[in-house]
């Protein structure tokens, strides 16, 4: 059975890291928010970085990436539903906090190896899931076949996180709307336009992509 005190510490840390940032948030800030003695922190966590890794896992679990794997929904709709969910999540924060993953990444340094690794794994999994969804869209003809799925997935996530940074500064949804306005027409524009631009490439199967990833590791 999970300790109630431990749950309070983790919940408080998620709020503090998201509001203040990892570096600016002290153990004292966390226990004060949790309403527990400072000594309780070290009963469950040897270091603040270990707590940050767990917080990232919880935050990621709440990002509803499973929407991307729902094969009962058209791939393009899955992609839009996923990013629209994230937009609604930020709306719940008043657009002021940004994305915890992006915030942590901006602070990441060589002194935070565990957080860096957790972020890398989270982004890799997210990218692969988006890439698989794009590939599914290419297979059913709803997404243009000339796009390299891995490059496009990275571009989408990089663009999204950049839009979220600007959203946080502007305290507005407008940068997210820019993302939707630009990215989704690029995914679905007529194949003839891709060919005319000279960017048409063969569709790479999931198996081929996985083999390529394995060879590069």
C-alpha positions in Angstrom: 0.0 0.0 0.0 1.4 3.4 -1.0 2.0 5.8 1.9 -0.3 8.8 2.0 2.7 10.9 3.0 4.6 9.8 -0.1 1.6 10.5 -2.3 1.4 14.0 -0.8 5.1 14.6 -1.6 4.8 13.5 -5.2 1.6 15.5 -5.8 3.2 18.6 -4.2 6.3 18.1 -6.3 4.4 17.9 -9.5 2.7 21.2 -8.7 5.9 22.9 -7.5 8.1 21.8 -10.5 5.4 22.9 -12.9 4.9 26.3 -11.3 8.5 27.1 -10.2 10.8 24.9 -12.2 13.1 22.1 -11.0 16.0 24.4 -10.0 13.9 27.0 -8.2 11.9 24.5 -6.3 13.5 23.4 -3.1 12.8 20.3 -0.9 11.4 22.8 1.6 9.0 24.2 -1.0 7.8 20.7 -1.7 7.2 19.6 1.9 5.6 22.9 2.8 3.2 22.4 -0.1 2.6 18.8 0.9 2.1 19.8 4.6 4.6 17.2 5.9 7.9 17.4 7.9 11.0 17.9 5.9 12.5 14.7 7.3 9.6 12.7 5.7 11.0 13.6 2.2 14.2 11.7 2.8 12.3 8.6 4.0 11.1 8.1 0.5 13.5 9.9 -1.8 17.3 10.1 -1.6 17.5 13.1 -3.9 15.2 15.7 -5.5 16.2 14.4 -9.0 14.7 10.9 -8.2 11.5 12.6 -7.3 11.6 14.6 -10.6 11.9 11.4 -12.6 8.7 10.0 -10.9 6.9 13.3 -11.5 7.7 13.2 -15.2 6.3 9.7 -15.4 3.1 10.8 -13.8 2.8 13.9 -16.0 3.5 11.9 -19.1 0.9 9.3 -18.1 -1.7 12.1 -18.0 -0.8 13.3 -21.6 -3.2 10.7 -23.1 -0.8 9.4 -25.7 -3.0 6.3 -25.9 -5.3 8.4 -28.1 -2.7 7.9 -30.8 -3.0 4.1 -30.7 -6.8 4.0 -30.9 -7.2 2.1 -34.2 -11.0 2.7 -34.2 -10.3 6.3 -35.0 -8.9 7.7 -38.3 -5.1 8.4 -38.0 -5.4 12.2 -38.7 -8.2 12.5 -36.2 -6.1 10.6 -33.6 -3.3 13.1 -34.1 -5.6 16.1 -33.8 -7.4 14.6 -30.8 -4.1 14.1 -29.0 -2.8 17.6 -29.5 -6.2 19.1 -28.8 -6.3 17.2 -25.5 -2.9 18.7 -24.7 -4.2 22.2 -25.6 -7.2 21.7 -23.3 -4.8 20.6 -20.5 -2.9 23.8 -20.9 -6.1 25.8 -20.9 -6.8 24.2 -17.5 -3.5 25.8 -16.3 -4.5 29.1 -17.7 -1.8 28.7 -20.4 0.8 30.1 -18.0 2.7 27.0 -16.9 3.6 25.5 -20.2 4.5 21.8 -20.6 6.4 20.2 -17.7 8.4 18.1 -20.2 9.5 21.2 -22.1 10.1 23.1 -18.9 12.3 20.4 -17.5 14.2 20.0 -20.9 15.0 23.7 -20.8 16.6 23.4 -17.4 18.3 20.1 -18.1 22.1 20.0 -17.5 24.9 17.5 -17.1 24.2 17.6 -13.4 20.8 16.1 -14.0 21.6 12.8 -15.8 18.6 10.9 -14.5 16.2 13.6 -15.6 17.9 13.9 -19.0 17.6 10.2 -19.6 13.9 10.2 -18.5 13.2 13.1 -20.9 15.0 11.4 -23.8 13.0 8.2 -23.3 9.7 10.1 -23.0 10.4 12.1 -26.1 11.5 9.0 -28.0 8.4 7.1 -27.1 6.2 10.1 -28.0 7.9 10.5 -31.3 7.6 6.8 -32.2 3.9 6.8 -31.4 3.3 9.9 -33.5 5.4 8.3 -36.3 3.4 5.1 -36.2 0.1 7.2 -36.5 1.5 9.1 -39.5 2.5 5.8 -41.1 -1.1 4.5 -40.5 -2.4 7.6 -42.2 -0.1 7.0 -45.2 -1.3 3.5 -45.4 -5.0 4.5 -45.6 -4.3 7.4 -47.9 -5.3 10.1 -45.5 -1.7 11.5 -45.0 0.5 12.3 -48.0 3.0 9.5 -48.8 5.9 11.7 -49.5 6.6 12.5 -45.9 9.3 10.7 -44.0 7.4 9.6 -40.9 10.2 9.9 -38.3 11.3 13.3 -39.5 7.7 14.5 -39.6 7.0 13.1 -36.1 10.0 14.9 -34.7 9.0 18.1 -36.5 5.5 18.0 -35.1 6.7 17.5 -31.5 9.5 20.1 -31.8 7.0 22.6 -33.3 4.4 21.8 -30.7 6.9 22.3 -27.8 8.1 25.6 -29.4 4.5 26.8 -29.7 3.9 25.8 -26.0 6.9 28.0 -25.0 5.4 31.0 -26.8 2.0 30.1 -25.4 3.5 30.3 -21.9 5.0 33.7 -22.6 1.8 35.1 -24.3 -0.5 33.4 -21.8 -2.7 32.7 -24.8 -3.8 29.7 -27.0 -2.9 31.6 -30.2 0.5 29.9 -30.7 -1.2 26.5 -30.4 -3.8 27.5 -33.0 -0.9 28.5 -35.3 0.4 24.9 -34.9 -2.9 23.4 -36.0 -3.4 25.9 -38.8 0.0 25.1 -40.4 0.8 21.5 -39.5 -2.3 19.6 -40.3 -2.8 21.0 -43.9 0.8 19.9 -44.6 0.0 16.3 -43.5 -3.1 16.1 -45.7 -2.4 18.3 -48.7 -2.8 16.7 -52.2 0.0 14.3 -53.2 0.4 16.3 -56.4 1.6 19.3 -54.5 4.3 17.2 -52.7 5.5 15.7 -56.0 5.6 19.2 -57.6 7.8 20.4 -54.8 10.2 17.6 -55.4 9.8 16.1 -51.9 8.1 12.8 -52.8 9.7 9.8 -51.0 8.6 6.2 -50.8 6.7 5.2 -47.6 8.9 3.4 -45.1 7.3 0.5 -43.3 7.3 0.2 -39.6 9.6 -2.8 -39.7 12.1 -1.0 -41.9 12.1 2.0 -39.6 12.7 -0.2 -36.5 15.5 -2.0 -38.3 17.1 1.4 -39.1 16.7 2.6 -35.6 18.4 -0.6 -34.3 21.3 -0.2 -36.7 21.9 3.3 -35.5 22.0 2.4 -31.8 
